[in-house]
Amino acid sequence: MTPKTWLAVACLLIGVPLAAWALADGRLLLALVGFALIFTFLFFVIEGMAKAGKPKHEIRRAADAAWNMKDEPPGGGAG
């Protein structure tokens, strides 16, 4: 796992209990810090999902794409 993944997991594991404890104890500033850590985790997750959706290698175009041959009759048969 990458350091960014470890950081995201740490943000979640620290942020959730911190926000819950601070809200239960009435400490708004610590609750905001906990929520900031949770939102940091969500940012890392969304960034990772966006990165996973992109291809790693360049997608090359075909030499003769099917769309260019749409008006041509199918070949190979005598019919």
PyMOL commands that set and color helices and strands:
alter all, ss='L'
color gray80, all
select helices_A, chain A and resi 3-25+28-52+66-69
alter helices_A, ss='H'
color red, helices_A
deselect
rebuild
show_as cartoon
